[in-house]
Amino acid sequence: MVNGQTTLDGFLALEREIEAMRRAEGPIRLASNENPYGMAPSAKQAIMDMWKEHAWYGAAAVPALRKIFAQQVGVPEDYVLVTAGSGDVLSIVSLAYAMQGGEVLTPWPTYEGLPRYAESLGARVHKVALDGNLAHDLEAMDRRHVQNVDLVFVCNPNNPTGTLTDATKLRSFVSNASRKSVVLVDEAYHDFVTDPGYTSMIDLVKAGENVIISRTASKIHGLAGLRTGFAIARPDIIARLQPCVTSFPGVFGARAAAASLQDTAYQTMCRDRNAEGRTIMHTAVKALGRRMTTSHTNFVFFDTGMPVEKVQAAMLSKGFMIGRAFPPYNTWARISIGTPDEMKRVAAVLPEIIKPATTGQ
């Protein structure tokens, strides 16, 4: 590192170390959309430095992270709630807006954390099928958005499909929907998007609309096991969410996230390597003639022409752990992006498992 920033030489050394470690540990993890490089060296150093502090309740690490994150996304500090992962944001919002017969509108399939948690609270969840491109069908969602819907959920880019919804259309939908309901926009994969037409919905929060944005340190920052996430919303909405908090972010995760947020060189290198691995996978699937989405995330989603469980088993026998099925797309596989070298190995074994579409099934 130089002045807290990861250098290219340092990153390349880390890549070699990580690849060797992942091979030694067993099947390569390509199932949970994790950053294969893990946390930045600067984040590891921040955790080590944390031993000099006391891990007391109300430790300074969390408010310090809140300040850094707020500055980076361009909102006042009272617009930010630091949480124990972005999954906690989804649960907190469900508790605040969907309990005791509340109604939730969501695309489907999407990230299941909010819909499933809301259903466990007794909420009625309206699931709207994706469009032909496996993106949010905003027209269909708008038709289903009746006055008694309390909460609207969108995930952009979407998980498990990796698709982006047109920025202009999504902004219009979210803004209009927020006049009748609170809208939660999950931007967990925000940091992997390279499409120049993509924009965050944070500007709607700044404009005072009934919009909540969720972000996470689990993806590009590689802190999935340290559970650190963020809600961004108007201060009155943050105040409503605060009493629903059921757990608190740990000080180690907070210190690591603060360091990683400021290590922009590490983020750039992870983003570039991810884009390289994603291109390798797109090329491999295209060569098979299989239908796939255009991913804007750290995973790819494509139709294998066979039950995903069979693909999982076959890939595991080759040394790769991939994602489960996401009904109703039971023949579509979700494979997380590892290092470019790992994705070259995946691309090499895919033709041994998946038949080209042109030869039948």
C-alpha positions as CSV (number, residue, x, y, z in Angstrom):
1,M,0.0,0.0,0.0
2,V,1.0,3.6,-0.6
3,N,-0.8,6.2,1.6
4,G,-3.5,3.7,2.3
5,Q,-4.1,2.8,-1.3
6,T,-3.5,-0.6,-2.8
7,T,-0.8,-0.7,-5.4
8,L,-0.9,-2.7,-8.6
9,D,2.1,-4.8,-7.6
10,G,0.4,-5.4,-4.2
11,F,-2.8,-6.4,-5.9
12,L,-1.1,-8.8,-8.3
13,A,0.7,-10.5,-5.4
14,L,-2.6,-10.8,-3.5
15,E,-4.2,-12.4,-6.6
16,R,-1.5,-15.1,-6.7
17,E,-1.9,-15.7,-3.0
18,I,-5.7,-15.8,-3.2
19,E,-5.8,-18.2,-6.2
20,A,-3.4,-20.7,-4.4
21,M,-5.4,-20.5,-1.2
22,R,-8.8,-21.0,-3.0
23,R,-7.5,-24.0,-4.8
24,A,-6.1,-25.5,-1.6
25,E,-9.4,-25.0,0.3
26,G,-11.4,-27.3,-2.0
27,P,-14.1,-26.4,-4.5
28,I,-13.7,-22.9,-5.8
29,R,-16.5,-20.8,-4.4
30,L,-18.6,-19.4,-7.2
31,A,-22.0,-19.6,-5.6
32,S,-22.6,-16.6,-3.3
33,N,-21.5,-13.6,-5.4
34,E,-18.5,-13.0,-3.1
35,N,-15.4,-10.9,-4.1
36,P,-12.8,-13.6,-4.7
37,Y,-10.0,-11.3,-3.5
38,G,-11.6,-10.7,-0.1
39,M,-11.0,-7.6,1.8
40,A,-8.4,-5.0,0.8
41,P,-5.0,-5.1,2.6
42,S,-5.9,-1.7,4.0
43,A,-9.1,-3.2,5.5
44,K,-7.0,-6.0,7.1
45,Q,-4.7,-3.4,8.5
46,A,-7.6,-1.5,10.0
47,I,-8.8,-4.6,11.8
48,M,-5.3,-5.2,13.2
49,D,-5.2,-1.6,14.4
50,M,-8.6,-2.1,16.0
51,W,-6.9,-4.2,18.7
52,K,-5.6,-0.9,20.1
53,E,-9.1,0.2,20.8
54,H,-11.9,-1.0,23.1
55,A,-14.8,-2.9,21.5
56,W,-17.3,-1.2,23.7
57,Y,-20.9,-0.4,23.0
58,G,-21.1,2.8,21.1
59,A,-17.5,2.6,19.9
60,A,-16.3,5.4,17.7
61,A,-15.9,3.0,14.7
62,V,-19.5,3.0,13.6
63,P,-20.1,6.8,13.6
64,A,-16.8,7.3,11.9
65,L,-17.9,4.9,9.2
66,R,-21.2,6.7,8.9
67,K,-19.4,10.0,8.3
68,I,-17.1,8.6,5.6
69,F,-19.9,6.8,3.8
70,A,-22.2,9.9,3.9
71,Q,-19.4,12.0,2.4
72,Q,-18.8,9.5,-0.4
73,V,-22.4,9.2,-1.5
74,G,-23.0,13.0,-1.0
75,V,-25.6,13.1,1.8
76,P,-25.7,14.5,5.3
77,E,-24.8,12.1,8.1
78,D,-28.4,12.0,9.4
79,Y,-29.4,10.4,6.0
80,V,-27.4,7.3,6.8
81,L,-28.0,4.3,9.0
82,V,-25.1,1.8,9.4
83,T,-26.4,-1.7,9.8
84,A,-25.3,-5.3,10.3
85,G,-25.2,-6.0,6.5
86,S,-27.6,-4.8,3.9
87,G,-29.8,-7.8,4.6
88,D,-30.5,-6.1,7.9
89,V,-31.7,-3.1,6.0
90,L,-34.2,-5.2,4.2
91,S,-35.4,-6.7,7.5
92,I,-35.6,-3.4,9.3
93,V,-37.6,-1.8,6.4
94,S,-40.0,-4.8,6.5
95,L,-40.5,-4.3,10.2
96,A,-41.1,-0.6,9.8
97,Y,-43.5,-0.7,6.9
98,A,-44.9,-4.2,6.3
99,M,-45.9,-5.7,9.6
100,Q,-49.4,-6.8,10.6
101,G,-51.0,-7.2,7.2
102,G,-48.8,-4.8,5.3
103,E,-48.6,-5.2,1.5
104,V,-45.3,-5.4,-0.5
105,L,-44.8,-5.1,-4.2
106,T,-41.7,-6.8,-5.7
107,P,-40.4,-8.1,-9.0
108,W,-39.8,-11.9,-9.1
109,P,-37.4,-13.5,-9.0
110,T,-35.3,-11.0,-7.2
111,Y,-33.2,-11.0,-4.1
112,E,-35.4,-13.0,-1.7
113,G,-34.4,-11.4,1.6
114,L,-37.1,-8.7,1.8
115,P,-40.0,-10.7,0.3
116,R,-39.4,-13.7,2.5
117,Y,-38.9,-11.7,5.7
118,A,-42.0,-9.6,5.0
119,E,-44.1,-12.8,4.5
120,S,-42.8,-14.1,7.8
121,L,-44.2,-11.0,9.4
122,G,-47.6,-11.6,7.9
123,A,-47.3,-9.2,5.0
124,R,-49.0,-9.9,1.7
125,V,-46.3,-9.9,-1.1
126,H,-47.4,-9.2,-4.6
127,K,-44.8,-10.8,-7.0
128,V,-44.6,-9.5,-10.5
129,A,-42.8,-11.6,-13.1
130,L,-39.8,-10.2,-14.9
131,D,-40.0,-9.0,-18.5
132,G,-38.7,-10.9,-21.6
133,N,-35.2,-9.6,-20.9
134,L,-35.3,-10.8,-17.3
135,A,-35.4,-7.2,-16.0
136,H,-38.1,-5.5,-13.9
137,D,-41.4,-5.2,-15.8
138,L,-42.2,-1.7,-14.6
139,E,-45.4,-1.5,-16.5
140,A,-46.8,-4.6,-14.9
141,M,-45.5,-3.5,-11.5
142,D,-47.2,-0.1,-12.0
143,R,-50.5,-1.9,-12.8
144,R,-50.2,-3.9,-9.6
145,H,-49.3,-0.9,-7.5
146,V,-52.6,-0.1,-5.8
147,Q,-53.0,2.4,-3.0
148,N,-52.9,-0.1,-0.2
149,V,-49.3,-1.2,-1.1
150,D,-47.1,-0.1,1.8
151,L,-43.7,-0.9,0.4
152,V,-42.3,-1.3,-3.1
153,F,-39.0,-3.2,-3.5
154,V,-36.7,-3.1,-6.6
155,C,-33.2,-4.5,-6.9
156,N,-31.0,-2.8,-9.5
157,P,-28.9,-4.5,-10.8
158,N,-31.2,-7.4,-10.1
159,N,-30.1,-10.6,-8.4
160,P,-30.2,-13.4,-9.6
161,T,-30.5,-12.2,-13.2
162,G,-27.7,-9.5,-13.2
163,T,-29.8,-7.2,-15.4
164,L,-30.1,-3.4,-15.3
165,T,-33.4,-1.7,-15.7
166,D,-33.4,1.4,-17.9
167,A,-32.3,4.3,-15.7
168,T,-34.9,6.8,-17.0
169,K,-37.8,4.4,-16.8
170,L,-36.8,3.2,-13.4
171,R,-36.3,6.7,-12.0
172,S,-39.8,7.6,-13.2
173,F,-41.3,4.5,-11.8
174,V,-39.6,4.9,-8.4
175,S,-40.5,8.6,-8.2
176,N,-44.2,7.9,-9.1
177,A,-44.4,4.9,-6.8
178,S,-43.0,6.9,-3.9
179,R,-46.0,9.2,-3.9
180,K,-48.2,6.3,-2.7
181,S,-45.7,4.0,-0.9
182,V,-42.2,3.8,0.5
183,V,-39.8,2.5,-2.2
184,L,-36.7,0.5,-1.3
185,V,-34.0,0.3,-4.0
186,D,-31.4,-2.4,-3.3
187,E,-28.1,-1.3,-4.9
188,A,-25.9,-4.1,-3.5
189,Y,-24.2,-4.5,-6.9
190,H,-23.8,-0.8,-7.6
191,D,-20.0,-0.9,-7.5
192,F,-19.7,-3.5,-10.3
193,V,-21.7,-1.6,-12.9
194,T,-19.6,-0.2,-15.8
195,D,-22.5,0.7,-18.1
196,P,-22.3,4.5,-18.7
197,G,-26.1,4.8,-18.7
198,Y,-26.5,3.5,-15.1
199,T,-27.2,5.9,-12.3
200,S,-28.0,5.4,-8.6
201,M,-31.4,6.4,-7.2
202,I,-29.7,8.4,-4.4
203,D,-30.7,11.6,-6.1
204,L,-34.4,10.8,-5.3
205,V,-33.5,10.6,-1.7
206,K,-31.7,14.0,-1.9
207,A,-34.9,15.4,-3.5
208,G,-36.9,14.4,-0.4
209,E,-38.9,11.5,-1.9
210,N,-40.1,8.5,0.0
211,V,-37.1,6.4,-1.2
212,I,-34.7,4.2,0.7
213,I,-31.4,3.0,-0.8
214,S,-29.6,0.0,0.5
215,R,-25.9,-0.6,0.0
216,T,-23.4,-3.2,1.3
217,A,-19.8,-3.7,2.1
218,S,-20.2,-7.5,1.4
219,K,-19.6,-7.3,-2.4
220,I,-16.8,-5.3,-3.9
221,H,-15.4,-4.6,-0.4
222,G,-15.2,-8.3,0.4
223,L,-16.6,-8.0,3.9
224,A,-19.5,-10.5,3.7
225,G,-18.6,-12.2,6.9
226,L,-18.2,-8.9,8.8
227,R,-21.8,-7.8,8.1
228,T,-21.7,-4.1,7.3
229,G,-24.4,-2.3,5.3
230,F,-26.1,1.0,4.9
231,A,-29.5,2.5,4.5
232,I,-29.8,6.0,2.9
233,A,-33.0,7.9,3.3
234,R,-34.5,11.2,4.6
235,P,-33.8,11.7,8.3
236,D,-37.5,11.2,9.3
237,I,-37.4,7.8,7.5
238,I,-34.1,6.9,9.2
239,A,-35.7,7.8,12.5
240,R,-38.6,5.4,11.8
241,L,-36.1,2.6,10.9
242,Q,-33.9,3.1,14.0
243,P,-36.3,1.5,16.6
244,C,-36.6,-1.6,14.3
245,V,-32.9,-2.3,14.4
246,T,-32.4,-5.9,15.8
247,S,-28.7,-6.1,15.8
248,F,-25.7,-3.8,15.6
249,P,-22.7,-3.6,13.2
250,G,-19.5,-4.9,14.7
251,V,-16.5,-2.5,15.2
252,F,-14.1,-4.7,13.2
253,G,-16.4,-4.6,10.2
254,A,-16.9,-0.8,10.6
255,R,-13.2,-0.1,10.7
256,A,-12.5,-2.4,7.7
257,A,-15.4,-0.9,5.7
258,A,-14.1,2.7,6.5
259,A,-10.6,1.8,5.2
260,S,-12.0,0.0,2.1
261,L,-14.3,2.8,1.2
262,Q,-11.2,5.1,1.0
263,D,-9.1,2.5,-0.8
264,T,-10.4,3.5,-4.3
265,A,-7.5,1.8,-6.1
266,Y,-8.4,-1.6,-4.6
267,Q,-12.0,-1.1,-5.7
268,T,-11.0,-0.1,-9.2
269,M,-8.7,-3.2,-9.6
270,C,-11.5,-5.5,-8.3
271,R,-14.0,-3.9,-10.7
272,D,-11.6,-4.3,-13.6
273,R,-10.8,-7.9,-12.8
274,N,-14.5,-8.7,-12.4
275,A,-15.3,-7.1,-15.8
276,E,-12.5,-9.3,-17.3
277,G,-13.9,-12.5,-15.7
278,R,-17.4,-11.5,-16.7
279,T,-16.4,-11.1,-20.4
280,I,-14.7,-14.5,-20.3
281,M,-18.0,-16.1,-19.1
282,H,-20.1,-14.2,-21.6
283,T,-17.9,-15.4,-24.4
284,A,-18.0,-19.0,-23.2
285,V,-21.8,-19.0,-22.9
286,K,-22.2,-17.3,-26.3
287,A,-20.0,-20.0,-27.8
288,L,-22.5,-22.6,-26.6
289,G,-25.4,-20.7,-28.1
290,R,-27.1,-20.5,-24.8
291,R,-29.4,-17.7,-23.8
292,M,-28.0,-15.5,-21.2
293,T,-28.6,-12.1,-19.7
294,T,-26.2,-9.2,-20.0
295,S,-24.8,-9.1,-16.5
296,H,-23.9,-5.9,-14.8
297,T,-22.8,-7.6,-11.6
298,N,-20.2,-10.1,-10.3
299,F,-22.1,-13.1,-11.6
300,V,-23.6,-14.4,-14.8
301,F,-27.0,-16.0,-15.4
302,F,-27.7,-18.3,-18.3
303,D,-29.9,-21.1,-19.5
304,T,-28.1,-24.4,-19.4
305,G,-31.0,-26.4,-20.9
306,M,-31.0,-28.9,-18.0
307,P,-32.0,-28.8,-14.3
308,V,-29.6,-26.6,-12.4
309,E,-29.1,-29.3,-9.8
310,K,-27.4,-31.5,-12.5
311,V,-25.2,-28.6,-13.5
312,Q,-24.3,-28.0,-9.9
313,A,-23.3,-31.6,-9.3
314,A,-21.3,-31.7,-12.6
315,M,-19.5,-28.5,-11.8
316,L,-18.7,-29.6,-8.3
317,S,-17.1,-32.7,-9.7
318,K,-14.9,-30.4,-11.7
319,G,-14.0,-28.4,-8.6
320,F,-16.4,-25.5,-8.8
321,M,-19.3,-24.6,-6.4
322,I,-22.1,-22.7,-8.3
323,G,-25.4,-21.2,-7.3
324,R,-28.7,-22.9,-6.8
325,A,-31.9,-22.8,-8.9
326,F,-34.1,-19.6,-8.8
327,P,-37.6,-20.7,-9.7
328,P,-39.2,-20.4,-12.2
329,Y,-35.9,-20.3,-14.0
330,N,-35.0,-23.9,-13.0
331,T,-32.6,-24.5,-15.9
332,W,-30.8,-21.2,-15.5
333,A,-27.4,-21.2,-13.7
334,R,-26.0,-18.4,-11.7
335,I,-22.2,-18.5,-11.5
336,S,-20.3,-15.9,-9.5
337,I,-17.2,-14.3,-11.0
338,G,-13.9,-15.5,-9.6
339,T,-10.4,-14.4,-10.7
340,P,-9.9,-14.3,-14.5
341,D,-7.8,-17.4,-14.3
342,E,-10.6,-19.2,-12.5
343,M,-13.1,-18.1,-15.1
344,K,-10.9,-19.4,-17.9
345,R,-10.9,-22.8,-16.2
346,V,-14.7,-22.6,-15.8
347,A,-15.0,-21.7,-19.5
348,A,-12.9,-24.7,-20.4
349,V,-15.2,-27.2,-18.5
350,L,-18.6,-25.8,-19.5
351,P,-18.7,-27.6,-22.9
352,E,-18.1,-30.9,-21.1
353,I,-21.3,-30.3,-19.1
354,I,-23.6,-28.2,-21.2
355,K,-24.7,-29.1,-24.7
356,P,-24.6,-26.4,-27.3
357,A,-28.1,-25.1,-28.0
358,T,-27.8,-25.9,-31.8
359,T,-27.4,-29.6,-31.2
360,G,-30.5,-30.2,-29.2
361,Q,-30.8,-31.4,-25.7
